[in-house]
Amino acid sequence: MIGKVNYVDFLANLVISLTCLGIPLYGTRQIARAKNEPALRQQLLFSLLRWHSLLAAIGCLFFAGFLYMHPRYHQEPFLIALGITYILSNVLAADWYLQGMEAFRFMAVRNIILRVAGLAAIFLLLHGAEHYRIYYAIIALTQLATLFINIFYISPSLRRSGPPEKFSIQFPVLFYFFIASTFISIYDFTDTVMLGWLANDEQVGYYTTAMKLVRLSLSLVIVINTILFPRFSWFEAEEKKQEALHLLGRSLNFIFTIAVPAMALFILLAPELIEVFAGKAFSPSIAVIQWLSPLPLLITLSNLFLMYYLSKFSKARWIWWMVSLALLLNLSLNFLLIPILSEQGAAIASLCTETFIMGVFFVMLKIKMEWKPFIQATLVSSLFIPVVLLVRTFEWGALASLISSLVAAGLVYALGQWLWKNETVMSIIRFLRG
């Protein structure tokens, strides 16, 4: 049943991605530039929300119709209603406004509180697979709570006096943001949607379970891009190009330092992760995690390059070709591999697509990358192999083995990077020392 919920959830996120029209990135960029102009911010917020809400409502109609036509979902009206609630709450919450205002502390506290509350509700209310509707209700209501909290937080910042400022949406620019950003993230969802049609709920469950575990680390790393985009936009508006390049270099160092060891740990600890978080019945997800392990590094780099590119907004035809070829590659590989390899086929398709996107960005933007942090992270991460093998010899069980391996690997990695004087690790040490 978890596969059924995950399929509805991924389809809802696909609708959100397709109906956003580039508004989240465009809105973040414009709010960052109008941070000290409350009247303009208000006009921007309400204008973009009107368009976003209209498009999301149309998307909800397709979402409901698609699931009603699906032979395994036409008898799940409650799940469909929850999916619509999730879509509309996500759109109206306007997180892009908070990102443009750089209200990251508020967003972090909000997310922690809601996720803890959601986890508590899951543990208290879920007692078997038959409660899968309650599980998705918790997800949808958590997003609805995000909407109300955001309204409470944003409202005071919109109070102003004087006549409203004139604002008109630059639709060609907005559509360009849509092409540049949406179709780079669409592959996160097409794999699951196609797996649901070409395979079955069980294989969807294996794939989505692995994907969600991998994305736990991705969410920790990609937050840096959420923070950087408004800063890149402000640097561009102020014509501080050297500062932007310096920030890009420091960001690459951070990504390599965090994402490379995460990739190594996913490859090595996939058996323990699946047994602890999903159970032995999900053992087919082990290979899926190992195939997906490079995604945190690839996606974070692609998103960083995209944030840097969109902050400058220099139009280029190559990005149109990139998204078209990437979409064609993803669909072709899914059609070819899913009937043969099932959930592993979807994972391979996702890996190949993200590698292609990151490679095109790297080549076309002519990024001058300092490879030393990547080499250091790779060499130190290779020490995880004897660490994990040694821990497994004690046969402590999956949970104890997982915790022990993570702690030991973390200590080894921190020590190795400290000896190499890695900038990111040294900054963390200075922060902890106060």
N, C-alpha and C positions, 0 to 999 in steps of 0.2 A: 504493500500500500504506500510505502514511502516513495516509491518510484512514481506513483500517480500524483502525489502532492508536488514532488520536485518538478514533474513535467508541467503542471499548471503554473508553478512559480516561475520556471524558466520562460514559459510562454508569455506570462505577464511582463517579465522584464524585457522580453523581446519587443513587446508592444510599446513599452516605455521608451526603449531605445529608438524605435522607428518613428514615433510620433513626437519626439522632442524638438525636431526641426533645428537642431543645433543651439536651442535656447539656453541650456545650462552653461555651456562654455561661452557663448556670446554674452549672456547675462552677467556671468562672473567677470568677464573682461570689461564690460561697460560700467558695472557697479564699481569696480576697482578704480576706474578712471574718474568716476563721479562721486568718490567717497566723501568729499566735502561739499556736495551740492544736494541737500535733502530733497528739494523740490524736483530736481531732475531724476533722482533715484526713485521717487514715488511714481512719476510718470513711466519710467522704465519698468518698474515692477508690475504695475497694473496692465500696461500694454502687452508685455510678454506673457503674463499669466492668462490674459484673455485668449490669446492665440494658442498657448500651450493647452489650456483646458478644452478648447474646441477640438483640437487635434486628438487629444487623449480620449475625448468622448467618442469620436469616430473610431479610434483604435479599440475602444471597449466593445463596440458593436461587432467588429471583426473578430475580436477575442472570443466573445460569447458564441458567435456563429460558427467559428472554427471548431470549438469544443463540442457544441451541440451536434455537429456533423461527424465528429469522431466516434467510432463505435464503442470505445471504452469510456467515454466521458459524457455522453448525452444524458445519462441518468445521475449526474453529479451537479445539480443546479446550485447547491450550497457552496461547493468549491468554486464554481464559476462566479457567483456573487461575491465571494471573498476576494477572488482575483481582481474583479472590477474595483472593489473597495481599495485594494492595495495599489492599483494603477492610479486612481484619482487622488489618493492621499499622497502618493509619491510626487505627483505633478504639482499639486497645490501647496505642498510644504515649501517649495522654492528654496531648497538648500543652496542653490547657486547665489542667491542674494547674500546669505550669510558668508559664503566663501569669498565673494567679492569684497565684503566688509572685513574679511580676515577675522571673523568671530570663531576661531578654531577652538579656543578653550571652552566656550559655551557648547559647541557641537560635540566636543569630546566628552564633557560631563553628561550631556543629554544622552549620548549613545551608550555610555557605560550604565547609566541608571536604567534605561529602557531595556538593554540587553540582559542585565541582571534580573530585572523583573520578568522578562520573557522566559529566561532559563528557569527561574523559580516556578513560573506557571506550568512549564513543560514537565518539570519533575513532579509537581503536585497533581496535575490533571491527567497526564498521560500514563496509562497502565497497560497498553497493548496496541497491536497494529490496528485494531478496529477504531481507535481514537484518532485516526489520521486527519479527520475533519477539524477536530479541536486543535491539532498541531498547526494547521494552516490558519485557523482563526486567530491563534496567538500571533502569528507572523503579520497578518493583515491588521490586527488591532494595534500592534506595536507601531506600525507605520502610521496609522490613524492618530495615535498619541503624539507621534513626531509632528504631524500637521498642526495639532492644537498648541503644542509647546512653541513651535515656530511662530505661529500667529501672535501668541502672547509676547514673544521676544521682539518681533519685528515691529509691531504696531507703534510703540513709543518713538522709534527712530523715524517714523514717517510724519509725525506731527510738525507742522510748519505754518508759517504765516506768509501772506503775499500771494500774488497770482501764480498759477501753475506755469512752469516753463514748457516751452514747445519741445516736443520730442517725436521723432518719426523713426520707425524701425527700418533699418537698412536691409531690406529683404534679400537683395543679391548677396550681401555679406553674410546674412543669417543662413541662407541656403548653402553657402560655401562652408560655413562652420558645420552644418549638418552632414555634408558629404565627407568632410575631412575627419570628423570625430565619430559619427554614428556608425559608419560602415567599417571603422576600425574595431569597434566593440561588438558588432553584430555577430561575429564568429563565435563569441562566448555563448550564444544562445542557439545558433543554427544547428550545432552538433547535437544538442539535446532534443530539439524539435524533430530533426530528421531521424534520430535514433528511436524516438517514440513512434514514428510511422513505419520505419523499416525493421524494427526489432519488437521488443515487448517491454512491459512495465518493469520486469525483473532486471533487464539489462540497463534500462534507464536508471534504476536505483543504484546499480553498481557504478555507473558513470558519474551520476550527480553526487553521490557520496564522496567519491574520490575528488571530484572537482571542488566541492565545498571545502574539503580539508586542505587542498592546495591553496585555495583562495584565502584561507585564514592568514597565511604568511603574506600573500599578495596585498591584503588590506593593510598590513603593517608597513609595507614598503611604499605602496602607491600613494599613501597619505602625503608623502613628501611632494608629489606632483600637484595635489590639491592645494597645498600651501604655496607652491612656487608660481602657479599660473597668475594669480593676481599680482604677485611681485614682479614677474616678468613683464606683465602688462604695464605696470607703473613705471618700470625702468624704460620701456619703449616710449611711453608717453613723455617722459622726462628726457629722452634721448641719452640715456646712460648705458651705452652699448657695452663698454668694458665691464661695468658692474654686472650686466646680464651674462656675459661670457664667463666671468669669474664664478657667478652663482651656478651656471651650468656645469662647470668643472667640479665644484664641490659636491653637487648633486650626484654626478656620476660616481664619484668616490664613495659616497654614502650608499648608493644602490649596489655597487659591486661588493662592498663590505658586508651588507646585510643579505642580499639575494643569493649570492654564490653559496655560502654555507647552508642557506635554507634549501637550495636545490640538492646539495649533497645529503642533507639529513632526510629529505623525502625519499631519495633513492634507497638509502640504507635502512631507514626505520619504517618503511611502508608496512611491513607485516605487523609490527607492534601498533602502529597508528590505527590500522583497520580493526584489529582485534579489540583495542580499547574503546574506540569511538563508534564502531558499527557492529562488531561481533564476528565470530568465525564464519558465519553464514555469508558474509560479504567478502570472502577471500578473493574472488575474481577482481575486486577493486584494487588489489595490491599492484598488479601489473599496470593498471590505469594510472595510479598515483606516480609510478616510476616513469611512465611516458610523459605525464603532465608536469613533472618536477621542474623542467626549465622555464615553465610559464611565468612564475614570479619575476624572473630576470628579464625575459623577453618582453612581456607586457609592460613592465615598469619602464624599460628603456624606450619602447615605442611611445608610451604616453608622455614621457619626459620630452622626447624630440617633438612630439605633437604640440605640447604646451609651449615650447620655445618657438616653434614655427607659427602657431596661431597668435601668439602675443605680438609678433612682428607683422603678421598678415601680409605677406608678399605673395600675390597670386602666382600659381604655377600649374601648368597643365599636367605635370607628372603625377600629381596626387590623384587626379581623376583616373588615370591609367592604373595607378597602384591599387585603388580600392576596387576597381572593376576586375582586375586580374586576380586579386586576393579572394574576392567573392567567388569567382569562377573556380579558382583552385580549391577553395573550401568545399563548395558544393560537389565538385567532381570527385574529390577524395572521399567525401562522405558516401556518395552513391556507390563508389567502387569498393570501399573498405568495410562499411558497416555490414553488408550481407555476408562478408567473409569472416571478419574479425569481431563483429558486434561492438561492444563497448570499447575495446582496444582500438578498433578501427576509427571510432569517433575521436579518441584521444590522439591518435597519430595525425588525423586530419587537422585537429586544432594546433598541434605542435608545428606542423609544416606551415600552416597559414601564418602563425605568429612569427615564425622565423623569417618568412618571406617579408612581412611588413616591417619588422625591425631592420632587416638588411637593406630594404629600399630606402627607409629614412636615413640610415647611416650613410649610404652612398650619395643620395641626392642632396642632403643637407651639408655634405662635406664636413662632417663632425671631426674636429681634431681631438682625438681621445687620448688621454694618458692611460696606457695599459698597465702601468705598474700596480695600481690597486687591484685590478682583476687577477693578475698573475699571483700577487701575494695571497689574495683570498682563496684562489684555487689550490695553491701549494699547502696552505695551512689547513684547508678543508679536507685535503687528502689524508690528514692524520686522523680523521674521524673513522676511517676503515678499521684500524687496529683497536680503537677505543670501543666501537660497537661490537666487534667480534669478541673482545675480552669480556665485556659486560654479559654477553649472551652465554658465555661458558658457565656462569653462575646459576642459570636456569631459575631466575627469580619470578618468572611470570611476566606477562605482557606489560602491565602497568608499571611495575617496579623496574623492569628492563628499560622501558621508554623513558621514565623519569631519570634514571641513573645515566643513561646514554646522553640525554639532553644536557644534564648538568656537567658531566665529564667533558663532552664535546664543547660546551660553552666555555669552560675553563681553559681547555687547550687552545681554543680559537682566540680568546681574549689575550692569553699569554703570548701566543705567536704574533698577533698583530701589535701587541704592545712592544715586543722586541723589535718589530719592524717600524715602530713609531707611526703607525697608521693614523692619519688625521682624524678620521671619524671616531676611532676607538679612543684616541687621546682626548678628544672633545667630551666624550661620554665620561671618561675617568675624571676630567676636571669638573664636570657638572656634579658627579657624585660626591666629590670632595667638598663641594660648596665653594 
